[in-house]
Amino acid sequence: MTLDRARWLEVAREAAAAAEQAIERFAPDERRGYTGDTGVGGDATLSIDAAAEQAIIDVLTRHAAAGLPCTVVSEERGEVDLGAPTPRLLVDPIDGSLNAGRGPAGHHAVSIAVASGPSVADVEVGLVYDLSTKQSWWATAGGGAFQDGRALGPQPERRLPDGRLELLAIEAADPILMAPAMAVLTDEVRRIRALGAIALSLCQLAAGAVDAMLTLGPCRPVDAAAGQLLVRESGGLLEWLPGEPLSDVPLDCEPRTALVAARTSETLETLRAAVAHVAPPSR
């Protein structure tokens, strides 16, 4: 299908703004409340997650009725048929829910990807809106990546004179997962950043704020569908291990393998080696 990327980007922005408004209605001490449900992605659903998701779906439902039908795949609710199998929208209402539940200052974002087909390779529009900093990141397939209107071209990979990578972003930063990975990373990386939000970590890589990114645990396509487009459109490399083609990664909420992203194939190989040391936690 032919996707009107500019129009869908505006719809994604409208949906993100609606989610922001829904979250802002919660008092600080209400943000940590749970609904008692578990989302399709496997995490307990915060009330702010549910409110943000509903606000996004309300916007998309209105546009579907006005001639933009689609299918939504959201972290909490799963698949929602809004009149057409494609485009397929992968929605994470709050990337970084744990941060969001602790207050507005922690990094958390709305992540929306729009795809013309069923796989990650089909994503043509990606929007990540940081609700804590109010920064907006977006990309269109073949049209480049942007941060608040500034084009994000290929970024240099920064290494120290001794060859170590300067900054690495890590997600799923459970100490049990981190400890075995350090056997590789200690000699390869100078500093580590853990934002607690996969989509935003990918945006940081796209902007050159970090030099590489990996998840130590399984990464769901819903967490990374928008951010991965920013990385690729800014000249970066990205894969779900062990490197299956993105055309084989479905746009869903199922946990997959670890995600690694970098500027060079050499660094990707280092990240693969680090993840290979990690076993799922027993607790």
C-alpha positions as CSV (number, residue, x, y, z in Angstrom):
1,M,0.0,0.0,0.0
2,T,1.0,3.6,-0.5
3,L,1.4,5.4,2.9
4,D,0.8,9.2,3.2
5,R,3.7,9.6,5.6
6,A,3.3,13.3,6.3
7,R,-0.4,12.8,7.2
8,W,0.3,9.8,9.4
9,L,3.1,11.7,11.2
10,E,0.6,14.5,12.0
11,V,-1.9,11.9,13.3
12,A,0.9,10.3,15.5
13,R,1.7,13.8,16.9
14,E,-1.9,14.4,17.7
15,A,-2.2,11.0,19.4
16,A,0.9,11.7,21.5
17,A,-0.4,15.0,22.6
18,A,-3.7,13.4,23.6
19,A,-1.7,10.8,25.7
20,E,0.2,13.6,27.3
21,Q,-3.0,15.4,28.3
22,A,-4.4,12.2,29.7
23,I,-1.3,11.6,31.9
24,E,-1.2,15.1,33.2
25,R,-4.7,14.7,34.7
26,F,-3.2,12.4,37.3
27,A,-1.9,13.8,40.5
28,P,1.7,12.8,41.4
29,D,0.5,10.3,44.1
30,E,-1.9,8.7,41.6
31,R,0.7,7.9,39.0
32,R,1.8,4.7,40.6
33,G,-1.7,3.2,40.8
34,Y,-2.3,-0.1,38.9
35,T,-5.5,-1.2,37.2
36,G,-5.1,-4.8,38.3
37,D,-4.8,-5.9,34.7
38,T,-1.8,-7.3,32.8
39,G,-1.1,-5.9,29.4
40,V,-0.7,-8.0,26.3
41,G,3.0,-7.2,26.5
42,G,3.2,-9.0,29.9
43,D,3.6,-6.1,32.3
44,A,1.2,-5.0,35.0
45,T,-0.9,-2.0,33.7
46,L,-0.6,1.3,35.4
47,S,-3.6,3.5,35.4
48,I,-1.6,6.1,33.5
49,D,-0.8,3.4,30.9
50,A,-4.4,2.7,30.4
51,A,-5.4,6.3,30.2
52,A,-2.7,7.2,27.7
53,E,-3.6,4.2,25.6
54,Q,-7.3,5.1,25.6
55,A,-6.5,8.7,24.5
56,I,-4.4,7.4,21.6
57,I,-7.0,5.0,20.5
58,D,-9.7,7.6,20.7
59,V,-7.7,9.8,18.3
60,L,-7.0,7.0,15.9
61,T,-10.7,5.9,16.0
62,R,-11.8,9.4,15.1
63,H,-9.3,9.5,12.1
64,A,-10.5,6.0,11.0
65,A,-14.0,7.2,10.9
66,A,-12.8,10.2,8.8
67,G,-11.2,8.0,6.2
68,L,-7.9,6.7,7.7
69,P,-8.7,3.1,8.8
70,C,-5.9,1.1,10.3
71,T,-5.0,-1.7,12.8
72,V,-3.5,-0.7,16.1
73,V,-1.2,-3.0,18.1
74,S,-0.8,-1.5,21.6
75,E,1.3,-2.8,24.5
76,E,-1.7,-2.9,26.9
77,R,-4.7,-3.9,24.8
78,G,-3.1,-5.8,21.9
79,E,-4.6,-5.7,18.4
80,V,-7.5,-3.3,17.8
81,D,-9.2,-3.4,14.4
82,L,-10.0,0.1,13.2
83,G,-11.3,-0.8,9.8
84,A,-8.3,-2.0,7.8
85,P,-5.4,-4.5,8.2
86,T,-2.9,-1.8,7.1
87,P,-1.4,0.5,7.9
88,R,-0.4,-1.2,11.1
89,L,0.3,1.1,14.0
90,L,2.5,-0.2,16.9
91,V,1.8,1.9,20.0
92,D,3.6,2.0,23.3
93,P,1.5,4.5,25.3
94,I,4.2,5.0,27.9
95,D,7.7,3.8,27.2
96,G,9.4,3.9,30.6
97,S,6.3,3.3,32.7
98,L,8.3,2.6,35.9
99,N,9.9,6.1,35.5
100,A,6.5,7.7,34.8
101,G,5.0,6.1,37.9
102,R,7.6,7.8,40.0
103,G,6.8,11.2,38.7
104,P,7.0,13.5,35.7
105,A,10.8,14.0,35.8
106,G,11.9,10.5,34.9
107,H,12.4,9.7,31.2
108,H,9.2,8.3,29.7
109,A,7.7,8.7,26.2
110,V,5.0,7.9,23.8
111,S,6.2,5.7,20.9
112,I,4.1,5.3,17.7
113,A,5.2,3.5,14.6
114,V,3.2,3.3,11.3
115,A,3.9,0.5,8.9
116,S,2.7,-0.4,5.5
117,G,3.0,-4.1,6.2
118,P,3.3,-6.8,8.9
119,S,7.1,-6.5,9.8
120,V,9.5,-4.1,11.4
121,A,11.1,-3.6,8.0
122,D,7.7,-2.1,6.8
123,V,7.8,0.7,9.3
124,E,7.6,4.0,7.4
125,V,6.9,6.5,10.1
126,G,8.2,6.6,13.7
127,L,7.5,9.2,16.4
128,V,8.9,9.2,19.9
129,Y,7.8,12.0,22.2
130,D,9.7,12.4,25.5
131,L,7.1,13.4,28.0
132,S,9.7,14.4,30.6
133,T,11.8,16.7,28.4
134,K,9.2,17.6,25.8
135,Q,11.6,16.6,23.0
136,S,10.1,15.2,19.9
137,W,11.9,12.6,17.7
138,W,10.7,11.3,14.3
139,A,11.7,9.6,11.2
140,T,10.3,8.6,7.9
141,A,11.6,5.8,5.7
142,G,14.0,7.3,3.2
143,G,13.3,10.8,4.6
144,G,15.7,10.9,7.5
145,A,15.6,11.3,11.2
146,F,14.9,14.4,13.2
147,Q,15.0,15.8,16.7
148,D,12.8,18.8,17.3
149,G,13.2,19.7,13.6
150,R,16.9,19.2,13.5
151,A,18.1,16.6,11.0
152,L,20.1,13.8,12.5
153,G,22.7,12.7,10.0
154,P,25.3,9.9,10.4
155,Q,27.0,10.4,13.8
156,P,30.6,9.5,14.6
157,E,31.3,6.6,17.0
158,R,33.3,8.0,19.8
159,R,36.2,6.0,21.3
160,L,38.8,6.8,23.8
161,P,42.6,6.6,22.9
162,D,42.7,3.1,24.4
163,G,39.9,2.0,22.0
164,R,37.1,1.8,24.5
165,L,33.6,3.0,23.5
166,E,32.8,6.2,25.3
167,L,29.1,5.8,26.1
168,L,26.8,2.7,26.0
169,A,23.0,2.8,26.8
170,I,21.7,-0.4,28.5
171,E,18.1,-1.3,29.0
172,A,16.7,-4.1,31.2
173,A,19.4,-3.1,33.7
174,D,18.6,-5.8,36.2
175,P,21.9,-6.4,38.1
176,I,21.5,-10.1,37.6
177,L,21.6,-9.5,33.8
178,M,24.3,-6.9,34.0
179,A,26.8,-8.8,36.0
180,P,27.6,-11.5,33.4
181,A,27.7,-8.9,30.5
182,M,30.4,-7.0,32.4
183,A,32.8,-9.8,31.6
184,V,32.9,-8.3,28.1
185,L,31.8,-4.7,28.6
186,T,34.4,-3.8,31.3
187,D,37.2,-3.8,28.8
188,E,35.2,-2.4,25.9
189,V,33.1,0.5,27.3
190,R,34.1,3.6,29.4
191,R,30.6,4.7,30.6
192,I,27.1,3.2,30.8
193,R,23.8,5.0,30.7
194,A,20.4,3.5,31.7
195,L,17.4,5.7,30.9
196,G,14.8,3.0,31.6
197,A,13.1,3.6,28.2
198,I,14.1,1.5,25.1
199,A,12.6,3.9,22.6
200,L,14.4,6.9,24.1
201,S,17.7,5.0,24.3
202,L,17.4,4.4,20.6
203,C,16.7,8.1,20.0
204,Q,19.8,8.9,22.0
205,L,21.9,6.7,19.7
206,A,20.3,8.3,16.6
207,A,21.3,11.8,17.9
208,G,24.8,10.7,18.9
209,A,24.2,11.2,22.6
210,V,25.4,7.6,23.1
211,D,27.5,5.4,20.9
212,A,25.6,2.2,21.1
213,M,22.7,0.5,22.8
214,L,21.6,-2.9,23.9
215,T,18.9,-4.7,25.9
216,L,20.1,-7.4,28.2
217,G,16.7,-9.0,28.2
218,P,14.1,-9.8,25.5
219,C,12.9,-6.7,23.6
220,R,9.4,-6.6,22.1
221,P,8.8,-5.0,18.7
222,V,6.3,-2.6,20.3
223,D,9.1,-1.2,22.5
224,A,11.4,-0.4,19.5
225,A,9.4,-0.1,16.3
226,A,9.6,3.7,16.2
227,G,13.0,4.1,17.7
228,Q,14.6,1.6,15.4
229,L,13.6,3.6,12.4
230,L,15.4,6.7,13.8
231,V,18.5,4.7,14.3
232,R,18.5,3.3,10.7
233,E,17.6,6.6,9.2
234,S,20.5,8.3,11.0
235,G,22.9,5.7,9.6
236,G,23.0,3.2,12.4
237,L,22.8,-0.5,12.5
238,L,20.3,-2.6,14.5
239,E,19.3,-6.2,15.0
240,W,17.4,-8.5,17.2
241,L,19.9,-11.3,17.9
242,P,21.0,-13.5,16.3
243,G,20.6,-11.0,13.4
244,E,17.5,-12.2,11.7
245,P,16.3,-9.8,8.9
246,L,13.9,-7.1,10.1
247,S,11.5,-8.4,7.5
248,D,11.1,-11.5,9.7
249,V,10.4,-9.6,12.9
250,P,6.6,-9.2,13.2
251,L,4.9,-6.0,14.5
252,D,3.5,-7.4,17.7
253,C,3.9,-7.3,21.5
254,E,5.7,-10.6,21.9
255,P,9.1,-10.7,23.8
256,R,11.8,-11.6,21.4
257,T,15.6,-11.8,21.8
258,A,17.9,-9.0,22.9
259,L,18.2,-5.9,20.7
260,V,21.6,-4.4,19.8
261,A,22.2,-1.2,18.0
262,A,25.4,0.7,17.1
263,R,27.2,2.8,14.5
264,T,29.7,0.1,13.2
265,S,29.6,-3.6,12.6
266,E,32.6,-4.0,15.0
267,T,30.7,-2.5,17.9
268,L,27.7,-4.7,17.0
269,E,29.9,-7.7,17.4
270,T,31.1,-6.6,20.8
271,L,27.4,-6.2,21.9
272,R,26.6,-9.6,20.6
273,A,29.4,-11.1,22.7
274,A,28.2,-9.2,25.8
275,V,24.6,-10.5,25.4
276,A,25.9,-14.0,24.8
277,H,27.1,-14.1,28.5
278,V,23.6,-13.3,29.8
279,A,21.2,-15.9,31.0
280,P,17.6,-15.1,32.0
281,P,17.3,-14.4,35.7
282,S,16.0,-17.3,37.8
283,R,14.0,-15.1,40.2
